Every structure is written in C-alpha cells, then in structure tokens.
Amino acid sequence: MRLRATTIYADAWAAWRADWNMLTAVAGVFVFLPQLAVQLLVPALPDTSALTSTDPNDPIFRAWMAAFSAWVGAYGIWYVVVLAAMVFGQFALVAVYLAGERTTVGNALNVALRLVSRFVLAWTIWTLPLALVSPLLLWLPFLIMPMIALVGARMSLVGPAILAARPIGAVAAIGRSFTLTRGYMLLLAGVLLSILLAQFLAAMPFLALDQWMTTYAPNPIARAIVVAITAGVATLGTIATALVQVAAWRRLSSS
C-alpha cells in the first residue's frame, strides 16, 4: 500500500483528538513557555533599518556589528537554551507514542531525556552538510525552504528510529530514516512544508501587529497577549510536526 498525505494527516489528527491533553502538557512546558519567556524578556536584535551596506569599513555597519556582538554576549545564551528546550520538547512529543507500551508523560520524558543526546548528535550530523551549502543558497533564496523540507523529509524518521528501534546509534538512525523514506521524499516534504506554511500564515498577522505596536503604540499587556498567540501557533506547529513523524514512522516501518 502506497503512503498518502491524506493518510498521514488523518493519523496525526486522530492522535491529536485522542491525546491533546498529554501533547499540550509536554509542548506547553518545553516549547510554549520558553518561547514566550524569551520573546517577552529578551530585547530584540539591534535594528537593521539604518544599514545600507555590509562593508566592514562602513561606520554604520561597524556600529551595528558592535551592538550585535554586545547583544549576543548578553542574551545569546538564552536563545541557545530555548532551542535546546524546543528540540527536547519535540523529541519528547514523539516519545509519547514510541517510548514503549502504555507510555505516560513521565515515562516519555524519562526516555526522551536518556536518548536526546543521540538525537542531537544525529541532528548535528545531517545538518552539517546543509550548513555548508547554505551560503551558496543565499544567491537563490527561493530554494532555501524547499531544500530544508527535502532534507528534513529524508531525516524526519531519525527521532522515531532512535526511540522505537532502540538500542540504535545516531548514524544507524540516519540510515534507517533514509531507507524508510526512500520514494516518499516529495510526499513527506510536502506535508512538512504544509505545516510550516500554515504556521507562517497563522502567525504573520500577529507578528505584524507586534511590530506595529512596538513602533507606534507600546503596550506591554497587549504585546504579551500577541506574543502568547504567536508562541501558541509555533507550539501547535511543533506538535503537528511530531505527530506527522509518528504517523509516517508507524506506516512505513510496518510496511
């Protein structure tokens, strides 16, 4: 039986309807709250509107680089913490379904914590080639998102493999994902892109409103509400991605 996008969506939707309370509990702690905190408490990056060039001898660019370096030194660590929490959160969402029979939230978190280092290692291995070619893609920016989706499609089952096929190493998990997704790269890329597109379209009005309020009508309460909505949209996108990975793994690993 050929895997279809509608089948993946249906499986993911059924899992959401059955387990939304567990999923929101995990994602709320490890995805929503870190994003909300960093957006509310960490100052924005230095303004780039005055930049007219990237010439190192340009005094405006040099001033911006100094401000950016100071910002990274003061606040960059918090973005690293948030990224680590989100990576673990998505891995734990997959673990809710693949950590073992009758998994509880506590058991899923425990298994995810023990295996997340392998996931991070695998993630580093397969993103390194993408990072090396990304400067070339700056000349063709319209290819960046499709390239990420295509590579992400082939690697989308790394997390499920580490959890469901344990004990398995990072390199073996990458190989397992490559094997199972052979012939389904475009399908999985389309599904992942649809999640990213829906997330972007849902968040775009609130991001624009946040920028407008910051510039013309600062209001900390209203901004907190808007930021909470955008963080919630990102959290739902993370949950959807995890459910799609679980659905694809179950269908492809059993075929």
C-alpha positions as CSV (number, residue, x, y, z in Angstrom):
1,M,0.0,0.0,0.0
2,R,1.3,3.4,-1.0
3,L,1.6,6.0,1.7
4,R,-0.6,9.1,1.0
5,A,-0.5,12.5,2.5
6,T,-4.2,12.2,3.5
7,T,-3.3,9.1,5.5
8,I,-0.6,10.9,7.4
9,Y,-2.9,13.9,8.1
10,A,-5.7,11.5,9.2
11,D,-3.4,9.6,11.6
12,A,-2.0,12.8,13.1
13,W,-5.5,14.3,13.6
14,A,-6.7,11.1,15.3
15,A,-3.7,11.2,17.6
16,W,-4.3,14.8,18.4
17,R,-8.0,14.2,19.2
18,A,-7.2,11.3,21.5
19,D,-4.2,12.8,23.3
20,W,-4.3,16.5,23.1
21,N,-4.1,16.9,26.8
22,M,-0.8,15.0,27.0
23,L,0.6,16.7,24.0
24,T,-0.2,20.2,25.2
25,A,1.2,19.4,28.6
26,V,4.6,18.4,27.1
27,A,4.7,21.1,24.5
28,G,3.4,23.7,26.9
29,V,6.4,23.3,29.2
30,F,9.2,22.7,26.7
31,V,8.0,24.7,23.6
32,F,5.5,27.3,24.5
33,L,6.8,28.7,27.8
34,P,10.5,29.1,26.7
35,Q,9.4,30.9,23.5
36,L,7.1,33.1,25.4
37,A,9.7,34.0,28.0
38,V,12.5,34.8,25.5
39,Q,10.2,37.0,23.4
40,L,8.9,38.9,26.4
41,L,12.1,39.2,28.5
42,V,14.9,39.3,25.9
43,P,15.4,42.6,24.0
44,A,15.1,42.4,20.2
45,L,18.2,42.2,18.0
46,P,19.8,45.6,17.1
47,D,17.8,47.5,14.4
48,T,19.0,46.9,10.9
49,S,16.9,49.6,9.2
50,A,19.8,52.0,9.1
51,L,22.2,49.6,7.4
52,T,23.0,50.5,3.8
53,S,25.9,48.1,3.2
54,T,27.9,45.3,4.8
55,D,31.3,46.9,4.1
56,P,33.5,46.4,7.2
57,N,34.8,49.9,6.8
58,D,31.3,51.5,6.9
59,P,31.0,53.2,10.3
60,I,27.3,52.4,10.4
61,F,27.9,48.7,9.8
62,R,30.7,48.7,12.3
63,A,28.5,50.3,14.9
64,W,25.8,47.7,14.2
65,M,28.2,44.8,14.5
66,A,29.4,46.2,17.8
67,A,25.8,46.4,19.1
68,F,25.1,42.9,17.7
69,S,28.2,41.4,19.4
70,A,27.2,43.0,22.7
71,W,23.6,41.6,22.3
72,V,25.0,38.1,21.6
73,G,27.3,38.3,24.6
74,A,24.4,39.4,26.9
75,Y,21.5,37.4,25.6
76,G,22.6,34.8,23.1
77,I,22.8,32.1,25.7
78,W,19.0,32.4,26.3
79,Y,18.3,31.6,22.6
80,V,20.5,28.5,22.9
81,V,18.5,27.4,26.0
82,V,15.2,27.9,24.2
83,L,16.5,26.0,21.1
84,A,17.6,23.1,23.4
85,A,14.2,23.1,25.2
86,M,12.3,23.0,21.8
87,V,14.5,20.2,20.4
88,F,13.9,18.2,23.5
89,G,10.2,19.1,23.5
90,Q,9.6,17.8,20.0
91,F,11.6,14.7,20.7
92,A,9.5,14.1,23.9
93,L,6.3,14.5,21.9
94,V,7.5,11.7,19.6
95,A,8.4,9.7,22.7
96,V,4.8,9.9,24.0
97,Y,3.9,7.4,21.3
98,L,7.2,5.5,20.7
99,A,8.8,5.2,24.1
100,G,7.0,2.0,24.9
101,E,3.6,0.4,25.5
102,R,1.2,2.4,27.7
103,T,3.6,5.3,28.0
104,T,2.8,8.1,30.5
105,V,4.1,11.6,30.2
106,G,6.6,11.0,32.9
107,N,7.9,7.8,31.2
108,A,8.1,9.6,27.9
109,L,10.1,12.4,29.3
110,N,12.4,10.0,31.1
111,V,13.1,8.0,27.9
112,A,13.5,11.2,25.9
113,L,16.0,12.6,28.4
114,R,18.1,9.4,28.2
115,L,18.1,9.3,24.4
116,V,18.1,13.0,23.4
117,S,21.9,13.1,23.2
118,R,21.8,10.6,20.3
119,F,19.1,12.7,18.6
120,V,21.1,15.9,18.9
121,L,24.2,14.0,17.5
122,A,22.2,12.7,14.6
123,W,20.7,16.2,14.0
124,T,24.2,17.7,14.0
125,I,25.5,15.1,11.5
126,W,22.7,15.6,9.0
127,T,22.5,19.4,9.3
128,L,26.3,19.9,8.8
129,P,26.2,19.4,5.0
130,L,23.2,21.7,4.8
131,A,25.0,24.4,6.8
132,L,28.0,24.1,4.4
133,V,25.9,24.7,1.3
134,S,23.6,27.3,2.8
135,P,25.9,30.2,1.9
136,L,25.5,29.1,-1.8
137,L,21.7,29.1,-1.4
138,L,21.8,32.8,-0.4
139,W,22.2,33.5,-4.1
140,L,19.0,31.5,-4.7
141,P,16.9,32.3,-1.6
142,F,13.7,30.8,-3.1
143,L,15.5,27.4,-2.9
144,I,16.3,27.6,0.9
145,M,12.9,26.4,2.2
146,P,12.4,23.6,-0.4
147,M,15.9,22.4,0.3
148,I,15.3,22.3,4.1
149,A,12.0,20.5,3.5
150,L,13.6,17.9,1.2
151,V,16.5,17.2,3.5
152,G,14.1,17.3,6.5
153,A,11.8,14.7,4.8
154,R,14.6,12.2,4.4
155,M,15.7,12.8,8.1
156,S,12.1,13.0,9.5
157,L,12.2,9.5,11.0
158,V,15.5,9.8,12.8
159,G,13.8,10.7,16.1
160,P,11.2,7.9,15.8
161,A,14.0,5.4,14.9
162,I,16.1,6.3,18.0
163,L,13.0,5.9,20.2
164,A,11.3,2.9,18.6
165,A,14.2,0.9,17.3
166,R,16.4,1.3,20.4
167,P,19.2,0.5,21.1
168,I,20.3,2.2,17.9
169,G,23.1,4.8,17.3
170,A,22.8,8.2,15.7
171,V,24.4,7.1,12.4
172,A,22.3,3.9,12.2
173,A,19.1,6.0,12.9
174,I,20.0,8.3,10.0
175,G,20.4,5.3,7.8
176,R,17.1,3.8,8.9
177,S,15.3,7.1,8.1
178,F,16.9,7.2,4.7
179,T,15.8,3.7,4.0
180,L,12.2,4.1,5.1
181,T,11.7,7.4,3.4
182,R,13.0,6.2,0.0
183,G,10.4,7.0,-2.6
184,Y,8.5,9.3,-0.2
185,M,10.8,12.3,-0.1
186,L,8.5,14.6,-2.0
187,L,5.4,13.4,-0.2
188,L,6.9,14.0,3.3
189,A,8.5,17.3,2.2
190,G,5.1,18.5,1.0
191,V,3.5,17.5,4.3
192,L,6.2,19.3,6.3
193,L,6.0,22.3,4.1
194,S,2.3,22.5,4.6
195,I,2.8,22.6,8.3
196,L,5.4,25.4,8.0
197,L,3.2,27.3,5.6
198,A,0.1,27.1,7.8
199,Q,2.2,28.1,10.8
200,F,3.6,31.1,9.0
201,L,0.3,32.3,7.6
202,A,-1.4,31.9,11.1
203,A,1.4,33.8,12.8
204,M,2.0,36.5,10.2
205,P,-0.8,38.9,11.2
206,F,0.2,38.8,14.9
207,L,3.9,39.3,14.1
208,A,3.0,42.3,12.0
209,L,0.8,43.6,14.9
210,D,3.6,43.1,17.4
211,Q,6.0,45.1,15.2
212,W,3.4,47.9,14.8
213,M,2.7,48.1,18.5
214,T,6.4,48.1,19.3
215,T,7.0,51.1,16.9
216,Y,3.8,53.1,17.3
217,A,1.7,52.0,20.3
218,P,3.8,50.3,23.0
219,N,1.5,48.4,25.4
220,P,3.1,45.7,27.5
221,I,-0.2,43.9,28.2
222,A,-1.4,43.9,24.6
223,R,2.0,42.8,23.4
224,A,2.1,39.9,25.9
225,I,-1.2,38.7,24.5
226,V,0.0,38.9,20.9
227,V,3.3,37.2,21.8
228,A,1.4,34.4,23.6
229,I,-0.6,33.8,20.5
230,T,2.4,33.6,18.2
231,A,4.1,31.3,20.7
232,G,1.0,29.2,20.7
233,V,0.9,29.0,16.9
234,A,4.6,27.8,16.9
235,T,3.7,25.3,19.6
236,L,0.9,23.8,17.6
237,G,3.3,23.6,14.6
238,T,5.8,21.7,16.7
239,I,3.0,19.2,17.9
240,A,1.8,18.8,14.3
241,T,5.4,18.0,13.1
242,A,5.8,15.4,15.8
243,L,2.5,13.7,15.1
244,V,3.4,13.6,11.4
245,Q,6.7,11.9,12.2
246,V,5.0,9.4,14.4
247,A,2.3,8.7,11.7
248,A,4.9,8.3,9.0
249,W,7.1,6.0,11.1
250,R,4.2,3.7,12.0
251,R,3.1,3.4,8.4
252,L,6.5,3.0,6.8
253,S,8.1,0.8,9.5
254,S,5.2,-1.7,9.4
255,S,5.0,-2.0,5.6
